[in-house]
Amino acid sequence: MDIASSFLGRDIVSMKELSREEIDFILDRATEMEPIADRGSDMLRGRIMATLFFEPSTRTRLSFESAMLRLGGGVIGFAEPGVSSVAKGESLRDTIKTVENYSDIIVIRHYEDGAARVAADAAGIPVINAGSGSLEHPTQALLDLHTIRAAKGRIDGLKVALLGDLLYGRTVHSLLYALSNYDVKVFLVSPERLRFRRDLLKELEGKIEYEEIDDLYRCLEEIDVLYVTRIQKERFPDLREYEKLKDSYIITRETLRHAKRDLIIMHPLPRVTEISTDVDDTPNAWYFKQMRHGLYVRMALLSLILGGR
């Protein structure tokens, strides 16, 4: 079986389930999608994607919907569970078993850890995890890698800092899993209270070089990529603690004076105060370009899983 065929009908739930060869193949396919995104295609004509978003989303939901439409397919679903039978007490499994009758693939975002796995186990059609609790967001990690490769021409040999909320931020969890397939050094920069979960780091022992620090300036002069995350207010059990930590790191133009000239700054968005708007018009700012790469990656995944040519 060739690598393209291995994606047919496949679930995408965790970055841990993808090899480097598979990741590179997805990134290459995403690059092929760049001109197709501009002109459109009918490779998925007649296929329907269901988007089930139990949590708010702008970029992930709209980029998946745009990806499917640009490939000629259709979209159904909901962006607010209150308009569905979930509001009547329907279980996640029953929702999935219902929706699989009307669609060819399901994209799900859910507030509970492990919900995407539950959905994939219940469904008779492919499921893509668009964010599950505080654990993983695999398609975000793939678009992050595609962005880094576009900006730097490579991933191997880079030094990357993941900054901010490393405890609750599902994007950094998936990205660290993804980066463990490459020859990189990662600095995990956070307040002690928001450090990476010990159990997740233990899984990566021996697979990736990393260093945990709380001061960005200890690595700023040497890093090639700065990946900034917001402090996730909605996941704090005690809002008083959030108030203490919310402005732990703020990236400004002044910060850039201490960095490499070609440093790229990324952010999964939305941002609050962690990147000043005075950074937006610098060549270092890649967080808005990053969104376009999300379109390419999600087009690539949909075409591979649904057999588009």
N, C-alpha and C positions, 0 to 999 in steps of 0.2 A: 504493500500500500504506500503510495506517495504521501508526502506531508500534507498536501492540500486535501486529499481525501480523508485524512485523519480528523479534519475539522467538521466534516459533514454531520449534522445533527448533534453536535457536541455542546454540552453545557460549559459556560465560563463562569465559575463560581469563585475560584481562588487562584492567585498568582502561583501558589505552591504547586499547582497541577500543571504548570507549563514549563517545558524545558527551554534552555537557551536557543536551541535550534528552532523551536516553535515560536518563541518570542521574536527572533530575528525574521522569521518568515512572515509573521503578522506585520512587523514594521515595514518590511519590503512591500507587502501588499498595500499597506496604508500609503506608501509613497506613490504606488501605481494609481491610487484613487484620487490623487490631487487634481489631475486634469479632468477626471470624470466628475468630480464634485462641481466643477465649473460648467460643464456642458450637459450633465445629466445622463441617465442610462435607463434602459428598461430591463436590465438583467434580472430583477426581482419582480417583474410585473406579475400580478396575480397573487403575490405572497402578502401576508398580513402580519404585522408586528403588534403585540399588545404591550402597552406600557402601564405597569401597575406601580404607582408611586405613593407609598404610604407616608412619605416624608417630603417636605418642600424641596424643590429643585428648579433651577433655571437652566444651567449649562448642560447638565447630563441629560435631562429629559428632552430638551429642545434639540440637542445635537443628535441624539438617537432618532428622534422623529425626522429631523432634516436628512439624516443619513438614509433612512428607509425611503423617504420620498424621492431623494435624488437618484436612488437605485430603481425607481419605478414601482415600488411597493406601496402598501397602504398601512394606516396606523389606526388602532383603536385603543381604548384604555381610559384611565383616570389619573388625575394629578392631585386628587383630594379624596381620601377614602370615605369621607362623609357622604359622598354622592353615590356610593356603592352599597351593596348588601353587607359590607363589613360593619356599617353603622347599625345593622340589625343583629349583629352578633355572629355573623358568618365566620367560620374559621379560615385561616390562611389556606389550609389544604383544600377546603371546599371551593374557595375562590379560584385557586389554580385549576382544579378539576373542571370548573365551569368554563374558564377562559380558554382552556386548551381546545375546546370545541369550536372556537371562533377564530383561531389564529394559528400561525405556523411557528411562532417564536414568542417567548415572553421575556420582557426586560423588567426587572423588579428592583425597587428601592424600599427598604424597610428599616424601621427603628430598632428592631431586635437583632442581637447577635445570632448568627446562624439561620436567619430567616431564608436567605437565598438557598441554602442547602436544603432546607425543608421543602421549598418550592421546587427545586430541581428533582428531589426524590419523588415528589408527588406527580410531577408533570410527565406526560407522554410525549412532549415536544421540548425542544431546547430551551434552556433558561440562561439568561445573562444577569449576573449580579451587578446592579448599578449602585451598590452601596448597601451594606448590611450592618446595622448597628455601628459599633465603634471598631469593628475588626478589619474589614476589607472593602476595597473598591478597585477591583482588578483592571477595569477598562481605563480608569484614571491613571493607574501606573503605566499602562501601555502607551497612553497619549503623552505621559511625562517622558518616557523613554524616547518616543518619536520626536518630541520637541528638543530634547538634549542632543539627539543625533543630528537633527537639522541645524541646530545652532553650532555644534562643536565638530560635526563630521565623524564623531565616534563616541563610544561610551567607555570602552576600555581605557585605562590610564588616567581617568579623571578623579578629582577630589570633589566630593559633594557634601554640603552641609544641609541637614534637615533641621529646621528651626521652629520652635514654638511648642505646640501642644502635641507631644509625642505619645501621650497616654491615651487620649480619646480620639486622636485624628486617624481615621481609617485610611486616608490617602497615604500617609507615611508608612503605615504597616504594609500595604501592598507594594509601595515603591521600594522599601527595603528588601522585601522578598525578591522583587524583580532585579534589583541591583546586585543581589547575591549571585546572580548568574554571570557577572562581569568582573573584570579585574579593576576594582575601584577601591578607594578609601572613603569611608563615610564618617562625618562628624555628627553626632547626635546632640544637638544643642537645645537645652530646655532647662526650666527651673527643676529642682530636685523633685518637687511634687508631681511634675508632669513628664517624668522620664518614661522611656519605653518600658512596656510590660516585661517583667523578668522571664516569664514563660515563653514569650515570643522571641526574645533575644537568645534564649537557650537553644531554640530550634535552629538558630543561625550560627551557632558557635562553629568555628572552623570553616565556614562558608564565605565569610566576608570580613574584611578588616574594618573595624569601627572603633571610635573613641567617644565616650560620653563626657561632655563638658557643659558648663552653664554660661560661659562667657564667649560670645561670638568672636570677639577680637582675638581670641587665642588661635583661631584658624582662618580668619577673614583674608589675610594676605596670601594664603596659599590655595584657597578653594577656587574651583572653576564654575561650580553651580551652587547657588543658594536657593534652597527650596523652603519658602516661608509658609507657615500655616497659622490660622487664627486660633486664639484660645476659645475652645468650644463651650460657650456659655450654657447651651441647652443640655450638656451632658454632666454638668457639675451637680452633685447632690446638695451642695451648700453654696448658695450664691455669694455669700460673704467671702468665701475662698476665691471664687471667680474674680470678684472685685479687686482682691489683692494681687492677682496674677495677670489680669487682662492686658496690661501694658508692659509686660516683662521685656519685650523686644519691639522696637520701632525702627524700621529701616528708612533712612532719609538720604538726601544727596550727600550730606556730610559723612554718612557711613561709607559711601562709595569711595571717598578719598583714601580710604585705607585698604581698598580691594584691588584685585587685578583689573586692568582696564577692560578686559574682555569677559569679566564675570557676567554670567547670566542669572537673573533673578526670576524665579518661578513661584507660582502660588496657585493652588487648586480653585481659589475663590469660593465664596465671597470673602472679601477682606473687610476689616473694620478699621482698626487704627495701626495695624502692624506694618503696613507699607505706606509711607507718606505719598500723597499725590504728586509731590515734586520729583518723584522718581519716574513717573509714568512716561515722560518724554525723553528719557535717557536711552542710549542704545543697550543698556543693561537690562531693561524691562522686557521680559518675554511673557508675562502672565496673560496679556491679551492675545498675543500670537498663539499661545498655548491652546486656546480654545479652538482655533481652526484645526489644530492637529487632532483634537478630539473628534471632529467630524470625519477626518480621514481614517482614523483608527476604527471608529464604529462602523463606517462603511465597509472597511476591510473585514471586520468580524462578521457582519451580517451577510456579506457576499460569500464568505468561506463556509459559514455554518449552514446557510440555505442553498449552497451550490450555485451561486451566480457565476456566470461566465462573461 
